[in-house]
């Protein structure tokens, strides 16, 4: 698991928290149900408890089963992580910067288009977003590079590619920019089907690849 060792300044650290709070407001502005705004100052993630949950999920699936399934993977991990760690992670939709270049960057017009076109937008555009999990302490947990892209062939390789960050321990890349928070965006646009629980990803949606 990649854990940054370089501290950023407090204004920079507050950047993600501020963007995350704005993402809650944006979520509600689109008429979507946002999760409870639970924020704590102390880190929630115990890497020794969290990492085995992620790697066990990786071991349970073939590389082909994980490839392009970023939505399904992150959604499936939320209840598993809560059961083992007690941390209520929230699904976070947004974009990232790598080496100064934006990846999956989008604006409110993109969200509005998906809200209007619903399932046809997902079928037409795939997953034009970065997906990750955010803890109540605004820690970032992203398994995209470890599972979704097909880069990891072993448990050890997967562990090295999973990204974990706290607001005060961020490397320059990737930098995360949240857009909307919670599952309702996926439900209201048709990519997530409630049957009732557990939620299931619509099988007709092309997967995301960040390669």
trRosetta pair geometry for C-beta under 8 A, 3 or more apart (Angstrom, degrees):
i j d omega theta_ij theta_ji phi_ij phi_ji
1 47 6.2 -161 68 -150 152 114
1 51 5.4 -110 -32 -102 134 116
1 54 7.9 97 -84 60 114 151
1 159 5.6 -63 -34 -175 64 72
1 160 7.5 -91 -32 -102 19 18
1 162 4.6 -40 -112 82 75 106
1 163 7.5 152 -165 -101 72 9
1 164 5.0 20 170 3 118 118
2 160 7.0 59 -54 179 82 48
2 161 7.4 -3 -22 -151 109 15
2 162 6.8 -175 13 87 77 48
2 163 5.0 -22 59 -111 113 60
2 164 6.7 165 75 30 57 66
2 171 7.9 -60 159 5 118 136
3 47 7.0 -35 -72 -92 142 148
3 164 5.4 -15 -90 76 80 102
3 165 7.6 169 -135 -87 51 46
3 169 7.0 4 175 137 75 136
4 165 5.8 37 2 -118 117 89
4 166 7.9 -130 50 35 106 72
4 169 4.4 164 78 157 103 82
4 170 5.6 137 23 -118 171 9
4 171 4.5 -160 -111 -35 117 82
5 169 7.2 2 -93 -157 16 108
6 169 7.3 124 65 -155 43 63
6 170 7.6 -64 83 79 87 38
6 171 5.9 86 43 -98 117 65
7 168 5.8 -8 -141 165 90 84
7 169 6.2 -43 -96 -96 61 61
8 12 3.9 -91 151 92 124 135
8 13 5.6 160 83 -56 101 78
8 168 6.8 -152 48 -154 77 43
8 169 7.8 178 6 -97 84 14
8 170 5.3 -21 -10 51 131 97
9 12 4.9 93 58 11 76 104
9 13 6.9 -138 100 -8 38 90
10 13 5.3 -54 -143 36 34 115
10 14 6.2 34 158 -20 67 104
10 168 7.8 -10 -102 -109 56 98
11 14 5.7 -56 -148 36 30 110
11 15 7.0 54 147 -45 59 90
12 15 5.4 -30 -164 -6 39 122
12 170 7.2 -139 139 55 111 129
13 16 7.3 -54 -177 25 39 96
13 17 7.4 26 139 -4 66 112
13 167 4.4 88 -172 145 84 93
13 168 4.6 11 -119 -87 138 62
13 170 7.3 170 -103 4 66 118
14 17 5.3 -63 -155 46 50 114
14 18 5.7 52 149 -26 81 106
14 167 7.2 65 -72 173 26 133
15 18 5.9 -59 -149 36 26 109
15 19 6.3 20 157 -13 64 109
16 19 5.6 -57 -145 41 33 109
16 20 6.0 38 154 -26 67 107
16 138 5.8 141 112 172 109 122
16 140 7.5 -87 -169 -46 153 118
16 167 5.3 -149 54 -116 119 93
16 170 7.5 158 -26 -72 135 150
16 176 6.3 45 -122 76 117 97
16 178 7.6 85 -163 -3 77 106
17 20 5.6 -54 -146 34 29 115
17 21 6.6 28 155 -17 63 104
17 39 7.6 78 -151 -139 108 132
17 138 4.9 -55 -91 -93 81 169
17 167 5.8 11 -39 -112 100 151
18 21 5.9 -55 -151 35 30 109
18 22 6.5 29 151 -16 64 106
19 22 5.5 -54 -148 39 34 113
19 23 6.3 43 149 -28 65 102
19 177 5.9 -97 -179 -145 154 62
19 178 5.4 137 131 42 100 88
20 23 5.4 -48 -151 28 32 117
20 24 7.1 39 148 -21 60 95
20 92 7.6 -47 -125 -124 94 133
20 134 6.3 164 -130 -167 131 162
20 138 5.7 -153 5 -120 164 108
20 178 5.1 61 -101 37 60 149
20 181 7.2 70 -166 -70 75 135
21 24 5.7 -43 -159 25 38 114
21 25 6.9 35 146 -13 64 102
21 37 7.4 57 -124 -145 79 125
22 25 5.5 -54 -154 39 40 112
22 26 6.1 42 148 -21 70 105
22 178 8.0 146 70 85 82 97
23 26 5.5 -50 -142 38 33 114
23 27 6.3 44 153 -27 63 101
23 92 7.2 36 141 -145 161 94
23 94 7.1 -57 -108 -77 140 116
23 178 4.0 -50 -58 123 157 109
23 179 5.8 103 -124 114 105 10
23 180 5.8 -173 -173 -101 92 18
23 181 5.0 100 125 -29 111 100
24 27 5.7 -51 -151 29 29 115
24 28 6.7 21 154 -10 63 106
24 34 4.9 95 -155 -170 76 152
24 35 7.9 -91 -118 54 101 70
24 37 5.7 46 -141 -92 165 109
24 181 5.5 -24 -83 33 64 136
25 28 5.9 -60 -152 41 32 106
25 29 6.2 37 150 -28 67 107
26 29 5.4 -51 -144 31 33 116
26 30 6.9 27 158 -15 63 102
26 108 7.0 -130 -154 -102 118 106
26 111 7.6 100 159 46 114 174
26 179 6.7 -90 101 173 151 56
26 180 6.0 -113 102 -91 106 73
27 30 6.4 -67 -164 35 28 104
27 32 4.8 -86 177 78 77 118
27 33 7.9 -41 148 89 111 20
27 34 4.3 113 97 -84 132 104
27 180 4.5 117 -88 -151 89 86
27 181 5.3 -84 -44 42 149 73
27 182 6.2 88 -159 31 154 112
27 184 7.3 101 -176 60 111 115
27 185 6.9 -94 -133 -51 93 109
28 31 7.6 55 -177 -73 40 13
28 32 6.5 -109 -90 64 29 68
28 33 7.9 39 -101 -121 72 20
28 34 5.1 -58 -55 -13 90 122
30 111 6.2 -93 -87 143 152 123
30 112 7.4 -145 -120 -87 113 65
30 115 6.0 -141 -173 -81 120 154
30 180 7.3 -34 24 -109 140 132
30 185 7.6 44 89 -101 144 93
32 180 6.9 33 66 -163 158 129
32 182 7.1 162 145 77 116 121
32 184 4.3 149 -171 105 96 124
32 185 5.6 1 -130 -68 156 68
32 188 6.1 -124 -107 5 94 148
33 182 6.8 -116 101 133 69 153
33 184 4.3 150 50 -71 81 156
34 37 7.5 22 128 -58 121 85
34 181 5.8 52 -145 78 94 101
34 182 5.4 179 -141 -5 45 145
34 184 7.4 -93 -68 25 33 132
35 38 7.8 -61 134 10 104 95
35 90 5.1 -140 34 -118 158 125
35 181 6.2 -92 23 134 101 107
35 182 4.5 175 -25 -88 91 113
38 88 6.8 47 61 72 151 127
38 136 4.5 -52 119 -120 98 116
39 136 5.9 -178 -115 -178 24 78
39 137 7.6 105 -162 -99 59 31
39 138 7.1 16 -134 -35 93 98
40 44 6.7 98 65 -59 130 104
40 136 4.7 49 12 126 98 112
40 137 5.2 -49 77 -77 86 78
41 137 6.9 50 164 -128 8 92
42 137 6.4 -87 89 -101 35 132
43 135 7.8 55 -161 96 59 148
43 137 5.0 168 -116 124 36 167
43 139 6.1 73 -142 -59 86 132
43 166 5.6 -51 -100 -108 117 131
44 85 7.7 92 151 150 92 119
44 87 4.6 120 149 -119 124 119
44 135 4.4 -161 51 173 129 136
44 136 5.7 92 -45 48 147 89
44 137 4.7 180 -10 1 92 117
44 139 6.3 -143 43 16 89 130
45 50 5.4 -8 -162 -35 93 154
45 85 7.4 -1 -128 -173 54 151
45 87 6.5 24 -84 -83 61 170
45 135 5.8 -132 -45 -50 97 160
45 137 7.5 -125 -5 50 83 126
45 139 5.0 -127 -7 111 125 164
45 141 6.9 159 -103 -65 146 119
45 164 6.5 -162 133 -160 159 125
45 166 7.9 -149 37 -76 117 93
46 49 4.3 45 90 21 110 110
46 50 6.1 153 77 -16 55 94
46 85 6.4 -176 39 -136 96 108
47 50 5.6 -63 -130 45 30 107
47 51 5.5 31 176 -25 71 111
47 164 6.6 150 -103 97 103 172
48 51 6.9 -34 -120 27 17 107
48 52 7.8 15 168 -10 45 105
49 52 7.1 -69 -167 33 27 103
49 53 7.3 24 149 -17 62 110
49 84 6.0 176 171 141 100 104
49 85 5.0 133 121 -96 125 92
50 53 5.9 -63 -163 31 38 113
50 54 6.7 29 152 -14 72 108
50 81 6.6 25 -132 -136 84 103
50 84 7.8 150 -97 99 42 120
50 85 5.7 23 -80 -73 78 147
50 87 7.7 -12 -91 29 112 141
50 141 7.2 -114 177 -117 138 142
50 164 7.6 110 103 -102 144 142
51 54 5.7 -59 -152 38 37 110
51 55 6.1 25 158 -13 72 111
51 159 6.4 46 -166 -130 118 100
51 162 7.3 157 -124 75 84 153
52 55 5.7 -60 -138 45 33 106
52 56 5.9 38 161 -25 68 105
52 84 7.9 -140 80 175 99 158
53 56 6.0 -54 -146 32 24 111
53 57 6.8 25 154 -17 59 105
53 77 7.1 110 136 -152 109 90
53 80 5.3 153 -171 137 115 108
53 81 5.5 133 124 -92 159 65
53 84 5.1 -167 -77 41 128 154
53 85 7.2 -86 -18 -25 150 107
54 57 5.9 -58 -158 33 31 111
54 58 6.6 32 147 -20 65 105
54 77 6.7 23 -102 -132 73 131
54 143 5.9 -166 -152 -95 119 131
54 146 7.5 39 160 101 123 150
54 158 7.6 -170 133 144 100 115
54 162 5.9 71 143 -111 156 156
55 58 5.2 -46 -149 33 40 117
55 59 6.4 41 152 -20 67 102
55 155 5.2 64 -166 -156 115 98
55 158 6.0 140 -116 95 80 127
55 159 6.0 -1 -84 -71 123 93
56 59 5.7 -52 -147 36 33 111
56 60 6.5 37 152 -25 63 106
57 60 5.7 -56 -151 30 32 115
57 61 7.0 2 160 2 63 111
57 73 7.4 120 144 -154 134 85
57 76 6.8 142 -144 113 135 117
57 77 6.2 -63 -43 -92 170 91
57 80 6.6 135 -66 85 121 173
57 147 7.8 -19 110 -102 105 151
58 61 6.7 -85 -159 46 28 92
58 66 7.3 16 -131 -82 66 156
58 146 7.0 -68 -91 143 137 105
58 147 5.8 -129 -103 -96 94 107
58 152 7.1 -36 -157 106 137 138
58 155 6.4 141 94 -113 127 67
58 158 4.7 68 -149 -158 168 169
59 155 6.0 4 -70 -86 103 110
61 65 4.2 -126 -172 85 103 128
61 66 5.1 115 117 -51 132 96
61 147 8.0 57 72 -156 131 112
62 65 4.6 99 54 2 78 102
62 66 7.2 -157 91 -2 43 87
63 66 6.0 -66 -151 41 32 105
63 67 6.3 46 153 -42 68 102
63 150 5.5 80 179 -135 104 82
63 152 7.9 -167 -112 83 101 64
63 153 6.8 -18 -77 -114 137 61
64 67 5.8 -40 -144 12 31 119
65 69 7.2 -22 150 -5 55 151
66 69 5.6 -117 -161 40 37 116
66 73 6.4 57 -146 -83 86 128
66 147 4.6 -104 -177 177 134 87
66 148 6.5 -118 157 -91 88 32
66 150 7.2 157 89 -80 96 64
67 148 7.0 89 -142 -176 29 42
67 149 7.4 5 -130 167 70 10
67 150 4.5 21 -102 -63 103 112
67 207 6.9 118 128 98 61 162
67 209 7.7 4 -178 -93 81 104
68 148 6.4 102 -67 -170 12 82
68 206 7.2 -71 -180 170 131 62
68 207 2.2 99 161 102 99 148
68 208 6.2 152 -151 49 64 36
68 209 5.7 -39 -94 -60 83 87
69 72 4.3 -46 178 48 101 115
69 73 5.2 110 111 -32 91 95
69 147 7.8 -65 68 135 91 105
69 148 6.3 -148 56 -118 52 80
69 201 7.4 167 -154 50 87 166
69 207 5.6 -54 -61 -121 42 129
70 73 5.8 -56 -141 35 26 112
70 74 6.3 17 167 -11 63 109
70 127 6.2 -174 53 115 119 162
70 131 4.7 139 146 43 112 127
70 144 5.4 15 -121 -112 118 90
70 147 8.0 140 -100 89 60 97
70 148 4.2 20 -75 -108 84 147
70 207 6.8 127 7 -168 81 90
70 208 4.7 -38 18 54 132 116
70 210 7.9 83 -71 -25 144 106
71 74 6.5 -65 -149 40 24 101
71 75 6.2 18 159 -13 63 115
71 127 6.4 -154 -35 -108 110 144
71 131 5.9 -173 -85 -78 56 170
71 186 6.9 143 -156 -121 128 141
71 191 6.8 -72 -171 144 169 126
71 192 7.6 -136 167 -74 128 96
71 201 5.3 124 102 -108 115 130
71 205 7.7 -4 34 100 148 143
71 208 7.5 106 -24 5 86 114
72 75 5.9 -62 -145 41 26 110
72 76 6.0 26 160 -21 65 111
72 201 4.3 -81 -76 -7 95 143
73 76 6.0 -61 -149 36 25 108
73 77 6.5 21 156 -21 62 110
73 143 6.1 -124 140 88 128 124
73 147 5.4 156 -146 107 157 141
73 148 6.2 -131 17 -69 151 90
74 77 5.7 -56 -148 33 32 112
74 78 7.1 48 154 -39 62 92
74 91 6.0 112 131 -120 119 93
74 131 5.1 -143 3 140 156 117
74 132 6.9 -146 -119 -128 142 17
74 133 5.9 -176 -159 -50 104 95
74 143 6.8 175 -82 40 77 105
75 78 6.1 -38 -160 5 35 115
75 91 6.4 6 -88 -86 71 135
75 183 7.2 84 -118 -108 109 114
75 192 7.5 165 -102 -117 158 122
75 199 6.2 -93 178 83 136 116
75 201 7.1 160 35 -53 147 99
76 79 7.6 -64 -173 36 37 93
76 80 6.9 26 145 -9 68 120
76 198 8.0 60 -110 162 68 149
77 80 5.4 -70 -149 47 42 113
77 81 5.5 41 158 -24 80 109
77 89 7.6 -19 113 65 95 148
77 133 6.9 -101 94 -47 121 147
77 143 7.0 132 -43 5 162 145
78 81 6.1 -60 -146 36 22 107
78 82 6.5 19 158 -17 61 109
78 89 5.4 -134 -124 72 79 102
78 91 6.7 -56 -68 -52 137 90
78 133 6.8 178 -88 -115 83 128
79 82 5.6 -55 -144 38 35 112
79 83 6.2 39 157 -25 68 105
79 198 7.4 -101 -1 -117 151 121
80 83 5.9 -54 -150 31 28 112
80 84 6.6 7 160 -2 63 111
81 84 6.3 -68 -146 46 29 98
81 85 5.4 -24 177 28 71 118
81 87 6.1 -52 146 66 104 96
81 89 5.6 21 87 2 145 126
81 133 7.6 98 25 169 165 166
82 85 6.9 -70 -113 59 18 77
82 86 6.5 46 -165 -123 56 17
82 87 6.5 -123 -101 67 57 45
82 88 5.8 41 -107 -94 115 55
82 89 7.2 -131 -58 16 87 81
87 135 5.5 -33 -180 -131 124 108
87 136 7.3 -142 -157 9 83 95
88 135 7.9 116 72 -144 48 61
88 136 6.6 54 62 -41 89 107
89 133 4.0 9 175 -179 131 120
89 134 6.6 140 -159 64 75 32
89 135 5.7 -45 -101 -86 74 60
89 141 6.6 -58 -126 42 141 129
90 133 6.8 143 66 -157 36 67
90 134 5.2 -28 59 61 91 89
90 181 5.5 18 146 -173 132 103
90 182 6.1 -42 -167 -75 106 60
91 131 7.0 -23 -166 -163 91 98
91 133 6.5 -41 -97 -102 41 69
91 181 7.3 142 84 -166 59 53
91 182 6.1 83 60 -139 92 12
91 183 5.6 80 38 -68 140 70
91 186 7.7 -33 122 -9 153 131
92 131 7.2 144 78 -159 56 50
92 132 5.2 -26 65 72 106 74
92 133 6.5 146 11 -118 97 16
92 134 4.7 69 -41 -14 138 110
92 140 8.0 -79 50 -125 151 85
92 176 7.9 48 122 173 138 128
92 178 5.0 -65 -171 -119 114 111
92 180 8.0 169 -155 88 51 43
92 181 5.7 -17 -108 -112 71 74
93 129 4.9 -7 -166 170 92 149
93 130 7.7 143 -160 75 46 50
93 131 6.2 -18 -103 -103 63 71
93 178 7.2 85 69 -155 41 71
93 179 5.4 -61 106 59 82 100
93 180 4.9 -2 58 59 113 84
93 181 7.4 -155 23 -77 78 30
93 185 6.2 -85 10 72 153 154
94 104 7.9 100 120 109 43 114
94 129 6.7 97 43 -167 14 98
94 130 5.8 -35 81 64 64 95
94 132 7.6 -44 39 27 102 101
94 176 6.3 83 90 -179 139 80
94 177 4.9 -168 172 95 123 57
94 178 4.1 -105 -61 -117 142 29
94 179 4.4 160 -104 -6 67 82
94 180 7.7 178 -66 26 72 50
95 102 6.1 25 148 -171 128 97
95 103 6.4 178 -171 83 89 50
95 104 4.4 -164 -121 95 88 81
95 105 4.5 120 167 -93 164 44
95 106 6.0 159 -48 15 130 75
95 129 6.7 -98 -70 -144 70 60
95 130 5.4 120 -120 11 31 108
95 177 5.2 -15 65 63 75 108
95 179 6.9 58 -6 -37 82 117
96 102 7.5 153 90 -152 37 54
96 103 5.2 -16 70 58 84 99
96 104 6.7 43 23 46 75 105
96 130 4.9 57 -14 -33 102 169
96 174 4.0 8 179 175 128 129
96 175 6.3 148 -161 71 70 46
96 176 5.5 -28 -104 -99 87 54
96 177 6.8 179 -88 17 33 82
97 100 6.4 -3 176 -131 112 14
97 101 6.5 154 -156 72 71 30
97 102 5.5 -40 -97 -93 76 53
97 103 7.1 156 -104 11 24 81
97 173 6.5 -103 110 -114 73 82
97 174 6.1 152 69 -159 45 72
97 175 4.2 -3 48 48 106 102
97 177 7.4 68 -19 -17 92 112
98 101 5.9 -31 70 61 68 86
98 103 5.6 17 11 -13 108 129
98 173 4.8 88 -135 -162 53 120
98 174 4.9 -37 -77 -97 81 90
99 173 5.7 18 -43 -90 47 160
100 173 7.9 -65 -23 -77 48 120
102 105 3.7 17 156 -44 133 130
103 130 6.9 76 103 -56 94 121
103 174 7.5 -66 37 -131 123 128
103 210 6.7 69 156 -152 137 96
104 128 5.8 163 -143 168 84 56
104 129 5.4 115 175 -136 128 19
104 130 4.8 155 65 -31 149 81
104 208 7.9 23 -98 -156 135 130
104 210 7.5 -52 -33 -111 123 94
105 177 7.8 27 -116 62 79 141
106 109 7.9 -133 178 65 83 72
106 110 3.7 -50 -176 26 119 162
106 111 7.3 124 132 -35 122 74
106 128 6.3 102 -63 124 133 109
106 129 6.7 -57 12 -91 139 80
106 179 6.7 -2 76 -91 100 159
107 110 5.8 119 54 3 49 97
107 111 7.8 -103 116 5 39 90
108 111 5.4 -50 -152 39 46 112
108 112 6.0 49 149 -22 72 105
109 112 5.4 -53 -144 40 32 115
109 113 6.2 39 153 -25 65 102
110 113 5.7 -50 -149 31 30 113
110 114 6.6 25 154 -13 63 105
110 128 7.0 -115 -164 95 134 127
111 114 5.9 -59 -151 39 32 108
111 115 6.2 33 151 -20 66 108
111 179 6.6 -171 -61 155 126 124
111 180 6.3 124 -121 -35 137 130
111 185 7.3 -65 -147 -141 102 126
112 115 5.5 -54 -146 37 32 114
112 116 6.3 27 155 -16 65 108
113 116 5.8 -60 -149 39 29 107
113 117 5.8 0 166 6 69 114
113 121 5.9 141 132 -119 88 139
114 117 6.4 -61 -122 53 27 90
114 118 7.1 89 173 -87 55 24
114 121 4.5 -158 -113 104 62 157
114 122 7.2 70 -140 -52 103 75
114 185 7.7 42 110 179 130 98
114 189 4.9 -4 156 -127 95 145
115 118 7.3 11 -175 -69 20 67
115 185 7.9 -74 -80 -145 90 78
115 188 6.7 1 -129 121 80 116
115 189 6.2 -84 -94 -84 41 98
116 121 7.7 96 70 -46 68 133
117 120 4.8 -97 170 72 97 98
117 121 3.8 113 88 -47 119 100
117 124 7.5 -39 147 20 146 132
118 121 6.4 136 60 14 16 101
118 122 7.8 -43 148 0 41 99
118 188 7.7 -108 -114 139 97 58
118 189 4.9 -172 -134 -158 58 55
118 190 4.5 73 172 -2 99 125
119 122 5.7 -55 -155 37 42 110
119 123 6.2 37 151 -17 72 107
119 189 7.0 151 -58 154 46 65
119 190 3.6 -72 -61 109 90 147
119 191 6.9 159 -110 -63 67 59
119 202 6.8 -82 -127 123 109 172
119 204 7.5 36 -175 85 115 122
119 205 7.8 -113 -153 -79 77 97
120 123 5.5 -55 -144 41 35 112
120 124 6.0 33 156 -20 67 110
121 124 5.8 -59 -143 40 28 108
121 125 5.8 -17 172 19 67 115
121 189 6.8 -61 56 -170 121 118
122 125 6.8 -75 -125 55 20 81
122 126 7.2 25 -173 -146 56 7
122 127 7.3 17 -144 -75 86 61
122 189 6.7 122 -38 139 114 111
122 190 6.9 -145 12 83 133 95
122 191 4.8 151 -91 -82 161 110
122 202 7.4 94 103 66 153 129
122 205 4.6 -38 151 -125 122 110
122 206 7.6 176 158 34 73 73
123 204 6.3 -19 -95 137 107 100
123 205 6.5 -102 -77 -111 59 57
123 206 7.1 104 -141 -3 41 93
125 128 5.0 -43 155 -24 116 119
126 205 7.4 115 -141 172 44 79
126 206 4.0 -63 -107 90 87 113
126 207 6.8 -12 -160 80 104 20
126 208 6.0 136 149 -85 107 60
127 131 7.3 -39 173 -26 133 118
127 205 7.3 72 -54 156 92 115
127 206 7.3 -143 -9 96 77 73
127 207 6.5 -27 7 -175 122 35
127 208 3.3 -74 73 -57 119 108
128 208 7.6 -170 -60 -111 21 108
129 179 7.2 -105 -135 32 118 136
129 208 7.3 -82 59 -97 58 151
130 142 7.6 -8 169 -136 107 132
130 144 6.8 -65 -155 -48 83 165
130 174 8.0 -161 -145 149 163 153
130 176 7.4 -131 103 -130 139 84
130 210 7.1 57 -107 -96 89 129
131 142 7.9 145 99 -133 51 88
131 144 6.7 136 62 -74 76 115
131 208 7.3 144 1 40 110 155
132 140 5.7 12 147 -166 142 92
132 141 6.4 161 -179 78 92 45
132 142 3.9 -43 -116 -90 115 91
132 144 7.0 -69 -79 -20 83 111
132 163 7.8 -50 -126 76 131 113
132 176 6.6 -63 37 -131 152 139
133 140 7.4 135 77 -160 54 46
133 141 4.4 -22 67 65 105 99
133 142 7.3 -175 25 -73 69 48
134 138 6.1 -14 -170 -133 107 45
134 139 7.0 150 -156 71 54 44
134 140 6.2 -22 -101 -99 71 59
134 141 7.7 -175 -78 22 25 78
134 178 7.1 -10 -46 -83 147 141
134 181 7.3 -58 40 -126 133 111
135 138 6.8 -72 69 4 72 11
135 139 4.2 9 31 47 121 96
135 141 7.1 74 -35 -11 97 110
137 166 7.0 -29 127 -136 114 94
137 167 7.7 -132 148 -1 76 105
138 166 7.7 83 93 -161 76 57
138 167 5.0 30 104 -48 119 117
139 164 6.9 3 172 -171 109 82
139 165 6.5 174 -160 88 65 47
139 166 5.0 -32 -105 -100 89 62
139 167 7.5 -98 -81 -21 48 70
140 163 6.7 -22 118 122 104 102
140 164 7.0 166 87 -151 64 35
140 165 4.4 5 49 53 106 98
140 166 8.0 -159 18 -73 74 19
140 176 5.6 161 -115 3 153 161
141 162 7.5 -5 -165 176 76 102
141 163 7.3 161 -151 90 32 64
141 164 5.6 5 -105 -106 71 77
142 145 7.1 51 125 8 102 91
142 162 7.2 166 84 -164 53 59
142 163 4.3 -4 57 59 101 109
142 164 8.0 -168 26 -69 67 40
142 176 7.7 -168 -49 -88 139 132
143 146 4.9 -71 -161 55 69 109
143 147 4.8 17 148 12 104 116
143 148 7.1 117 113 -15 75 92
143 162 5.3 -15 -109 -119 69 93
143 163 7.9 -152 -69 29 30 71
144 147 7.1 -87 -135 52 13 77
144 148 4.6 -35 -151 30 58 131
144 149 6.6 62 154 -27 71 99
144 163 7.9 -14 38 18 86 114
144 208 7.8 -46 -140 103 115 119
144 210 5.6 53 155 1 125 143
145 148 7.4 -18 -51 47 18 91
145 149 5.8 -5 -134 12 42 132
145 151 6.4 -18 178 34 69 138
145 161 4.4 -135 117 174 95 103
145 162 7.4 -175 68 -84 88 27
145 163 6.6 69 29 -24 121 105
145 210 6.9 -72 -81 74 73 134
146 151 7.5 -82 -119 64 24 102
146 152 5.2 21 -164 -21 59 145
146 157 7.8 159 -142 124 78 67
146 158 4.4 83 -175 -161 104 68
146 159 7.3 89 -134 -44 135 13
146 160 7.7 154 -105 67 102 49
146 161 3.7 158 -84 90 72 101
146 162 4.2 -11 -30 -62 152 70
146 163 8.0 -164 -21 -9 107 65
147 152 6.8 -35 -78 40 41 126
147 158 6.6 46 -68 -139 74 111
148 207 7.4 -170 -162 172 97 118
148 208 6.6 -4 175 83 137 89
148 209 7.2 -172 143 -111 96 50
148 210 6.9 65 98 7 122 102
149 209 6.1 102 -118 -152 71 76
149 210 5.7 -71 -80 51 117 85
149 211 5.3 130 -152 -55 113 95
150 211 8.0 -35 47 -49 96 134
151 157 7.2 -143 124 155 79 119
151 161 6.1 149 86 -107 123 161
151 211 7.7 157 -58 -91 104 109
152 157 4.0 167 -140 110 80 102
152 158 3.9 101 172 -75 159 66
152 160 7.8 162 -105 51 111 86
152 161 5.4 -134 -59 23 115 140
153 157 5.7 44 40 38 61 154
154 157 4.7 97 53 7 78 101
154 158 7.0 -138 95 -6 42 87
155 158 5.7 -55 -151 35 31 115
155 159 6.5 35 152 -23 64 104
156 159 5.7 -51 -151 31 32 114
156 160 6.8 30 152 -18 63 104
157 160 5.8 -56 -153 34 35 111
157 161 6.5 20 155 -11 67 113
158 161 6.0 -71 -149 42 30 104
158 162 6.5 39 156 -34 68 101
159 162 6.1 -46 -148 17 30 112
163 174 7.3 -25 -129 38 167 102
165 169 6.1 -160 -157 91 68 79
165 170 5.3 56 -167 -100 130 73
165 171 7.7 -115 -106 14 122 74
165 176 7.6 174 56 1 144 127
166 169 4.5 52 51 31 93 100
166 170 7.6 -122 75 -49 48 75
167 170 7.0 -23 -162 -35 28 116
170 175 7.1 67 170 -111 128 74
172 175 6.7 -38 -180 -50 44 104
178 181 6.5 24 177 -67 130 91
180 185 4.9 93 117 -53 147 149
182 185 6.9 121 84 0 75 89
183 186 5.4 -60 -168 42 62 112
183 187 5.9 61 137 -24 85 105
183 192 6.2 -117 -177 116 97 174
183 199 6.6 -125 -167 -72 145 175
184 187 5.2 -54 -143 40 41 114
184 188 5.7 31 162 -15 74 109
185 188 6.2 -59 -139 42 24 103
185 189 6.2 5 164 -3 61 116
186 189 6.3 -68 -140 47 24 99
186 191 4.9 -80 -159 71 81 101
186 192 3.7 64 132 -11 107 123
187 192 4.8 -57 -75 78 55 112
187 194 6.4 20 -127 -30 114 110
187 199 7.7 -83 -81 -135 99 130
190 193 7.8 19 -167 -72 52 79
190 202 6.4 15 148 -36 73 156
191 201 6.6 -17 159 -150 81 74
191 202 5.3 -120 -154 22 40 113
191 205 5.2 50 -136 -73 96 158
192 199 5.3 1 -175 179 109 120
192 200 7.3 145 -159 74 61 36
192 201 6.4 -42 -103 -103 63 50
192 202 7.0 -105 -65 -19 16 88
193 199 7.1 148 72 -163 42 69
193 200 5.1 -31 65 69 95 89
193 201 7.6 84 17 -179 86 4
193 202 5.6 106 -27 -73 109 79
194 197 7.2 -15 -157 -67 84 51
194 199 5.7 -36 -96 -108 66 80
194 200 8.0 162 -89 23 21 75
195 198 7.9 1 54 73 92 42
195 199 7.6 127 15 -124 82 33
195 200 5.7 -3 8 11 129 119
201 205 6.6 -99 170 43 98 126
202 205 5.1 87 82 -18 94 107
